[in-house]
Structure formats: C-alpha cells, structure tokens
Amino acid sequence: MRMRMDIFGGLVLTAKLLAVTAVLSVCSCVRRPLLDPENWLQLRLEVSVENVQNVTCDIYNPEIPLPDVDPEMMHVILYDEEGKQIVTELYATNKSVNDEGKPVFRSNLQVAPGRYQFLAYNFGTEAAVVENWRTPATAIVHSTEVPERISKKFVMKSGIEDPVIYEPEHIMVSSETVEIPYHTDVYTIETEATPIVESWYVQIRVDGLQWVKDAQAFLSGMASANYIAENRRVTDPQATVWFPMVKSTDKGETVICAIFNTFGHIDRSRNDLSITFNLNTVDGKSEVREFNISQLFETENAVKHHWLLLDEVIQITEPSDIKGGGFDPVVGDWEEEHRDIVI
C-alpha cells in the first residue's frame, strides 16, 4: 500500500512539473539579438578637402606654411525631424583615408527608423568655438577674441571698435535631413562634410625687409561667425581678423605675406574692407601702414583664387640704433593664455 502511494505521489509531482514547464514555454521571450537590426546603424562620413583654396588648390606661394584641414574628431548629432531635441550624439574618432586621399570617419550608433536632422562638425579646434548646438538652427561657430595687448593699438589708431578675433581654424560641416528605413541588415548613413571657413592669401612688397623684426595684419570688414547648419554668415557685428605675417619673396622681390582663415568678407562693407600692417623694426619702433582693399576683393585673382596681391610698397629705412636681429615672424615673448574649450 505504501509503495502504491509513493508511485501515485510521483505521478502527481511529474504532472505538476509538466504543467509549469508548459506555462513557462508559453510566457517566455523568443531568443533575439541583443541589438535589434532595425535600430543598428553605421556611419560613414567623408571629409571633402580637395578644393580648399590656398590649402589644397590655388596655392600662390608654396614656400609658406599651410593651414591644417585634417580633422581628428567629428561631433555627430541626430535631432528629431523638427530639430527640437537631440535623439543621439557621438564623437567619431575612427579615421582612415580613402583612395582619393580624403579623410573618412566611421562609427556605430543606434537609432530607430524614421526621419531626422543630421549635423556633424570637426571637434577640438582652439580658436573656432561651436556653441548652441543643442538645436541645429542655433548651432554657431565663432572665433575667440585676441588679448587686449594685441588689439588696443589697432583700435586706438583705426577707431574701429569691432571685435578683433583670431583667424578661425577650418570647420568641416555635414548638415542634411536623413531618412532611415526599416531594415533587417545593418544600415549605413553616408554623408560628406565640407569646409565653411575660407583661406585667403595676402602679400605686399617691403623694401628694407631686413630691418623688420616681426609683422602682423588686421583685416576689417569680416564676418564674425557662421550658423553651421545653414552655412550662414553673421555680418552684424562685423569683425577684424588678426594674423601674423611671414617673410618671403615673389619674382625676386621681398614681401611679407600670409595665408589666413576667415568666415568670409562682407561685400557691402566697402568702407571697412581695409588692412592694417604693423611692422616692428629691429630698433624697437613700430611702422603702421593701412590700405583700403575693397576694390582688391573684386579682382580676378581674388574672385577666382582668393589672392589679395597689393600693388603698394612699404618702405622701411635703415634704423640708426639696431637692437636686435633680422625678421622674426612672431608676435613677441611667449605669454600664458587660458581659453575655454566648449565640450
């Protein structure tokens, strides 16, 4: 009798286990990948650098340093369709070079299928600062102002009270609307970033260049910023761009020259398109020359190549009291500067 009860109890326990197993099999989740293919994306962002005038093409003077157009990191942002809020963002650092010599950034991201506004720009520049990027409509890049020790002499002599800024680094931007379809395999967003900063070449002949220690230029009538999603220049307020000059020669004549970066010049600002050269001589004196170059921006060299070739000549006479050596293309002693980089 006892054996029969044990067998009966075992049968009941087995039936209960089978019932629990059946319930669990109905309620349990189907095995799925950890990453849903419909939300799994790849980014391939190509940076266009082959047509940057005075950097990769239209180079007037190959003997002087060229601006850097090789970004190391891209800040990538996807907004909702209305551009009201950020859906996802990342910093792409995986860079390679394609067969055409263009930098290519790749990264992975997760976004559900849908329609988005896409914005990407190179990150890590020092003078050029991108702010207000929480929405594409407000994303703006401007350049930091130079120290007062640089700007005050120019402002006093010229009377121009516009901000005096460093030349901005090249900013490469990709801005577009992207449509991400439903997909079972990994979907790739392919886009291209292009420069929104211009590079120009400027030079002027100097007789007596051996008596010049260092030189710099102030170019007024420039755009002060750029709304990067629309590539729209900010023309109010205007800005004056400061940049150092270097020593060189052109067809056997001594010149001071530079390749400088700018957000662009303001065409209607004809009275303000002027350039001021500040040349410090070896006897500790400063020679200042100002030229209105409004008409120079309309020449074929300027329109086609971004070359500003002044016909004038700056005369520097031999100083009677020489305190130093020859041309030294720097501003002066090193001074510690602190700048905020927005992250």
C-alpha positions as CSV (number, residue, x, y, z in Angstrom):
1,M,0.0,0.0,0.0
2,R,2.9,2.3,0.9
3,M,4.6,1.6,-2.5
4,R,1.4,2.4,-4.4
5,M,1.1,5.8,-2.6
6,D,4.7,6.7,-3.4
7,I,4.1,5.9,-7.1
8,F,0.9,8.0,-7.1
9,G,2.7,10.9,-5.4
10,G,5.5,10.7,-8.0
11,L,3.0,10.8,-10.8
12,V,1.3,13.9,-9.4
13,L,4.6,15.7,-9.0
14,T,5.6,14.9,-12.6
15,A,2.2,16.2,-13.8
16,K,2.8,19.5,-11.9
17,L,6.3,19.9,-13.4
18,L,5.0,19.3,-16.9
19,A,2.2,21.9,-16.3
20,V,4.7,24.5,-15.0
21,T,7.0,23.8,-18.0
22,A,4.1,24.3,-20.4
23,V,3.2,27.7,-18.8
24,L,6.8,28.9,-18.9
25,S,7.2,27.9,-22.6
26,V,4.1,30.0,-23.5
27,C,5.2,33.1,-21.5
28,S,9.0,33.1,-22.2
29,C,10.6,35.5,-24.7
30,V,11.8,34.4,-28.1
31,R,15.6,34.4,-28.4
32,R,16.6,37.7,-30.2
33,P,19.9,39.5,-30.8
34,L,21.0,42.0,-28.1
35,L,20.9,44.7,-30.8
36,D,17.8,45.0,-32.9
37,P,18.9,45.3,-36.6
38,E,16.2,47.8,-37.2
39,N,18.0,50.2,-34.8
40,W,21.6,49.3,-35.6
41,L,23.3,51.8,-37.9
42,Q,26.8,52.5,-39.3
43,L,28.1,56.0,-40.1
44,R,30.5,56.7,-43.0
45,L,31.4,60.4,-43.0
46,E,33.8,61.6,-45.8
47,V,35.6,64.9,-45.4
48,S,36.0,66.9,-48.6
49,V,39.4,68.7,-48.6
50,E,40.4,68.6,-52.3
51,N,39.1,72.0,-53.2
52,V,40.2,74.2,-50.3
53,Q,41.7,77.3,-52.0
54,N,45.2,78.3,-50.8
55,V,45.5,75.0,-48.9
56,T,44.9,72.1,-51.3
57,C,44.5,74.1,-54.5
58,D,45.2,77.6,-55.9
59,I,48.4,77.9,-53.9
60,Y,50.2,81.2,-54.9
61,N,53.2,80.8,-52.6
62,P,54.2,77.2,-51.9
63,E,57.1,78.3,-49.6
64,I,54.9,79.3,-46.6
65,P,53.1,77.2,-44.1
66,L,49.6,76.0,-45.0
67,P,46.5,75.9,-42.7
68,D,45.5,72.5,-41.3
69,V,42.4,70.9,-42.9
70,D,42.8,67.4,-41.4
71,P,40.3,66.9,-38.6
72,E,41.0,64.3,-35.9
73,M,37.5,64.0,-34.4
74,M,33.9,64.7,-35.6
75,H,31.0,65.6,-33.3
76,V,27.9,63.8,-34.8
77,I,24.4,64.7,-33.7
78,L,21.0,63.4,-34.8
79,Y,17.9,65.5,-34.0
80,D,14.3,64.7,-34.3
81,E,12.6,65.7,-37.6
82,E,11.6,69.2,-36.3
83,G,15.1,69.8,-35.0
84,K,13.8,70.4,-31.5
85,Q,15.7,67.9,-29.5
86,I,18.7,65.6,-29.7
87,V,18.0,61.9,-30.4
88,T,21.6,60.7,-30.1
89,E,25.1,62.1,-30.4
90,L,28.6,60.7,-30.6
91,Y,32.2,61.7,-31.2
92,A,33.7,59.8,-34.1
93,T,37.5,59.2,-34.0
94,N,37.9,56.1,-36.1
95,K,39.5,57.8,-39.1
96,S,41.0,56.4,-42.3
97,V,42.0,57.7,-45.7
98,N,40.2,56.6,-48.9
99,D,41.8,56.0,-52.3
100,E,41.2,59.7,-53.2
101,G,43.2,60.9,-50.1
102,K,40.0,62.1,-48.3
103,P,39.7,61.5,-44.5
104,V,36.8,59.1,-43.7
105,F,35.3,58.7,-40.3
106,R,33.3,55.6,-39.3
107,S,31.2,54.8,-36.2
108,N,28.3,52.8,-35.0
109,L,25.1,54.1,-33.5
110,Q,21.5,53.0,-32.6
111,V,18.5,54.9,-33.9
112,A,15.0,53.7,-34.7
113,P,13.9,54.1,-38.3
114,G,12.5,57.5,-39.1
115,R,13.3,61.0,-40.4
116,Y,16.0,63.0,-38.7
117,Q,18.1,66.2,-39.0
118,F,21.8,65.3,-39.1
119,L,24.6,67.6,-38.1
120,A,28.4,66.8,-37.8
121,Y,31.4,69.1,-37.5
122,N,35.0,68.6,-36.5
123,F,35.7,68.9,-32.8
124,G,38.8,70.1,-30.9
125,T,39.7,73.4,-32.5
126,E,41.2,76.1,-30.3
127,A,40.2,79.5,-31.7
128,A,37.0,78.4,-33.5
129,V,34.3,77.5,-30.9
130,V,31.0,75.9,-31.8
131,E,28.2,76.8,-29.4
132,N,24.4,76.4,-29.0
133,W,24.4,73.0,-30.9
134,R,21.5,71.6,-28.9
135,T,19.4,72.5,-31.9
136,P,20.6,72.8,-35.5
137,A,19.0,76.2,-36.0
138,T,21.1,77.7,-33.2
139,A,24.4,75.9,-33.8
140,I,27.0,78.7,-34.4
141,V,30.8,78.9,-34.7
142,H,32.7,82.0,-33.8
143,S,36.4,82.8,-33.1
144,T,37.8,83.9,-29.8
145,E,39.0,87.5,-29.4
146,V,42.7,88.3,-29.3
147,P,44.2,89.7,-26.0
148,E,43.9,93.4,-25.4
149,R,47.7,93.8,-25.8
150,I,47.2,92.9,-29.4
151,S,44.0,94.8,-30.2
152,K,44.4,98.0,-28.3
153,K,46.9,99.7,-30.6
154,F,44.9,98.8,-33.7
155,V,41.6,100.1,-32.1
156,M,43.3,103.3,-31.0
157,K,44.8,104.1,-34.4
158,S,41.8,102.9,-36.6
159,G,38.9,103.9,-34.4
160,I,37.2,100.6,-35.4
161,E,35.5,99.1,-32.4
162,D,34.5,95.8,-33.9
163,P,35.9,92.8,-32.1
164,V,39.4,91.7,-33.1
165,I,39.5,87.9,-33.4
166,Y,41.9,85.1,-34.1
167,E,41.6,83.6,-37.5
168,P,39.3,80.5,-37.1
169,E,40.5,77.0,-37.9
170,H,38.9,75.2,-40.7
171,I,35.5,73.8,-39.7
172,M,34.1,70.9,-41.8
173,V,30.4,70.5,-41.6
174,S,27.8,68.0,-42.8
175,S,24.2,69.1,-42.4
176,E,21.2,67.3,-44.0
177,T,17.9,65.5,-43.4
178,V,18.3,61.7,-43.3
179,E,15.6,59.1,-43.8
180,I,16.4,55.8,-42.0
181,P,14.2,53.0,-43.4
182,Y,13.2,49.8,-41.7
183,H,16.0,47.3,-42.3
184,T,17.0,43.8,-41.3
185,D,20.7,44.2,-42.1
186,V,22.9,47.0,-40.8
187,Y,22.0,50.3,-42.5
188,T,24.8,52.8,-43.4
189,I,24.4,56.6,-43.3
190,E,26.8,58.0,-45.9
191,T,27.4,61.7,-45.8
192,E,30.1,64.3,-46.7
193,A,31.5,67.2,-44.7
194,T,32.7,70.4,-46.5
195,P,34.5,73.5,-45.2
196,I,32.6,76.6,-44.1
197,V,35.8,78.6,-43.5
198,E,37.8,80.3,-46.3
199,S,41.5,80.6,-46.7
200,W,43.0,83.6,-48.4
201,Y,46.5,84.7,-49.5
202,V,47.7,88.3,-49.0
203,Q,51.0,89.9,-49.7
204,I,52.7,93.3,-50.0
205,R,56.2,94.2,-51.1
206,V,58.6,95.6,-48.5
207,D,61.8,97.5,-49.2
208,G,64.2,97.2,-46.3
209,L,62.6,94.0,-45.0
210,Q,65.9,93.1,-43.3
211,W,65.2,95.8,-40.8
212,V,61.9,94.3,-39.8
213,K,61.8,92.0,-36.7
214,D,58.2,90.8,-37.0
215,A,54.9,91.8,-38.6
216,Q,51.2,91.2,-38.3
217,A,48.0,92.3,-40.0
218,F,44.5,93.4,-39.0
219,L,41.8,92.8,-41.7
220,S,38.5,94.5,-41.0
221,G,35.1,94.1,-42.6
222,M,35.0,90.3,-41.9
223,A,32.0,88.1,-40.9
224,S,32.2,87.4,-37.2
225,A,30.6,83.9,-37.1
226,N,28.7,81.3,-39.0
227,Y,25.5,79.3,-38.4
228,I,26.9,76.0,-39.4
229,A,23.7,74.0,-40.2
230,E,22.8,76.6,-42.8
231,N,26.3,77.8,-43.6
232,R,25.0,81.4,-43.0
233,R,27.5,84.1,-42.2
234,V,27.0,86.5,-39.3
235,T,27.6,90.1,-40.6
236,D,26.4,92.0,-37.6
237,P,28.6,92.6,-35.7
238,Q,31.5,92.7,-38.1
239,A,34.9,91.5,-37.0
240,T,38.5,92.3,-37.6
241,V,40.7,89.3,-38.1
242,W,44.3,89.4,-36.7
243,F,47.0,87.1,-38.1
244,P,50.9,87.1,-38.2
245,M,52.8,87.7,-41.5
246,V,55.8,85.8,-42.7
247,K,58.8,86.8,-44.8
248,S,59.1,85.6,-48.4
249,T,59.9,86.6,-52.0
250,D,57.8,87.0,-55.1
251,K,59.6,87.2,-58.5
252,G,62.8,88.3,-56.8
253,E,61.2,91.0,-54.6
254,T,60.9,90.8,-50.8
255,V,57.4,90.6,-49.4
256,I,55.5,89.9,-46.2
257,C,52.7,87.5,-46.8
258,A,50.3,85.1,-45.1
259,I,47.5,82.6,-45.7
260,F,44.7,83.5,-43.3
261,N,41.4,82.0,-42.5
262,T,38.1,83.8,-42.3
263,F,34.3,83.2,-42.1
264,G,34.1,85.5,-45.2
265,H,34.3,89.2,-46.1
266,I,31.2,91.4,-46.1
267,D,30.7,92.7,-49.7
268,R,28.6,95.7,-48.8
269,S,31.1,96.8,-46.2
270,R,33.2,98.8,-48.8
271,N,34.4,101.4,-46.4
272,D,35.5,98.9,-43.8
273,L,37.4,96.4,-46.0
274,S,40.8,97.7,-45.0
275,I,44.0,96.0,-43.9
276,T,46.5,97.4,-41.5
277,F,50.1,96.1,-41.4
278,N,52.0,96.5,-38.1
279,L,55.8,96.1,-38.7
280,N,58.1,96.1,-35.7
281,T,61.6,97.1,-36.7
282,V,64.9,96.0,-35.1
283,D,65.3,99.3,-33.3
284,G,62.2,98.7,-31.3
285,K,59.9,101.0,-33.3
286,S,56.6,100.2,-35.0
287,E,55.7,101.1,-38.5
288,V,52.0,101.0,-39.3
289,R,50.5,101.1,-42.8
290,E,46.8,101.0,-43.7
291,F,45.3,100.3,-47.1
292,N,41.7,100.1,-48.3
293,I,41.4,96.9,-50.3
294,S,37.6,97.0,-51.1
295,Q,38.4,97.0,-54.9
296,L,41.0,94.3,-54.5
297,F,38.3,91.8,-53.5
298,E,36.7,92.4,-56.9
299,T,39.8,91.5,-58.9
300,E,40.1,88.2,-60.9
301,N,42.8,87.0,-58.6
302,A,40.6,87.5,-55.6
303,V,37.3,86.1,-57.1
304,K,38.9,83.0,-58.7
305,H,41.8,82.2,-56.4
306,H,41.3,84.1,-53.1
307,W,44.6,86.0,-53.7
308,L,44.9,89.6,-52.4
309,L,48.0,91.0,-54.1
310,L,48.6,94.6,-53.1
311,D,50.5,96.7,-55.7
312,E,51.8,99.1,-53.0
313,V,55.2,99.0,-51.5
314,I,56.1,99.6,-47.8
315,Q,59.4,101.4,-47.4
316,I,61.5,100.7,-44.2
317,T,64.6,102.8,-43.8
318,E,67.7,101.6,-42.1
319,P,67.4,102.3,-38.4
320,S,70.2,104.3,-36.6
321,D,70.0,102.2,-33.4
322,I,69.8,98.4,-34.1
323,K,68.7,96.5,-31.0
324,G,68.1,93.0,-32.5
325,G,68.5,90.7,-35.4
326,G,66.5,90.4,-38.6
327,F,63.0,89.3,-39.4
328,D,61.5,87.0,-36.8
329,P,57.8,86.1,-37.6
330,V,56.5,86.0,-34.1
331,V,54.5,88.5,-32.0
332,G,56.8,88.6,-29.1
333,D,57.6,86.7,-25.9
334,W,55.5,83.7,-25.0
335,E,52.7,84.6,-22.6
336,E,50.5,82.1,-20.9
337,E,46.9,82.2,-22.2
338,H,43.8,80.4,-20.9
339,R,40.9,79.6,-23.2
340,D,37.7,77.6,-22.6
341,I,37.0,74.8,-25.0
342,V,33.3,74.0,-25.0
343,I,32.6,70.3,-24.8
